[in-house]
Amino acid sequence: MEQPPVLCEFADGVATITLNRPDRLNSVNDAIHDAIAAFLDRIEHDPALRVLVITGAGRAFCAGQDQGDRKPLPPGQKRDMGAALERYYKPLMLRLRALPAPVVCAMNGLAVGVGATLVLACDIVIAKQSAYFLQGFTKLGLMPDGGGSQFLPQRIGTARAMALCLLNDKLDAQQAADWGLIWRCVPDEEFDAASRALVAQLAQSATRALALTKQAIYAAQTNTLAQQLDLETASQRLLGDTDDYQEGAAAFREKRSAVFKGR
């Protein structure tokens, strides 16, 4: 029986998306987009959601857009290369950023092209030491897309982002961590355990506090200081009214670990 292009699970507050085309290095096609969109429809407003994990099956995270999946056009016709961005990638990246739960990328292998962009759309990235990034767009006569032309310079600066995109050099996971492109690089043999521990920590945290922290950090990229202070004030008022804040304060006073319920 043919395997689905994406494996989706949701249990105990943890949602998992596993890109599942290992024979194609998890390169993205329309079926992957449709499956992810349907899963996000299911979970994004579920109050039980506490963390989303995105990873890949096999030795790759994602080798980018599957160019071989696109049917050849009749002679004389040219493909609208912006169509897939409007239909699929823009909505996906915006939904991940707006998701009221942290999005973890467990980068299990190479991330190329828009696969690299998908990694950077996530909030926290933990990667295998053997994994690497490669832009690769200009090798096809294209430019970085899916938000990559913003994500890269925001995280590592203009000089490094420009060179990666124009020269198409590989960037290994350890260097990516050293540059601040991702959060952490771990030895391959420690990857599964480290990923599980990270997800468990987030799933046991104060869910609404994580959501508003995520929102504030991204808003800070465009807000003035006054706007950011106003955002912090409004968010802190909301959090002060949550059960999790009451539990956190009580646990601090009683010198014990807090047990957050996500409320």
Secondary structure, DSSP 8 states (H G I E B T S, - for coil): ----SEEEEEETTEEEEEE--GGGTT-B-HHHHHHHHHHHHHHTT-TT--EEEEEESTTEEE--B-GGGS----TT----TTHHIIIIIHHHHHHHHH-SS-EEEEE-SEEETHHHHHHHTSSEEEEETT-EEE--TGGGT----TTHHHHHHHHH-HHHHHHHHHH---EEHHHHHHHTSSSEEE-GGGHHHHHHHHHHHHHTS-HHHHHHHHHHHHHTTT--HHHHHHHHHHHHHHHHTSHHHHHHHHHHHHTS-------
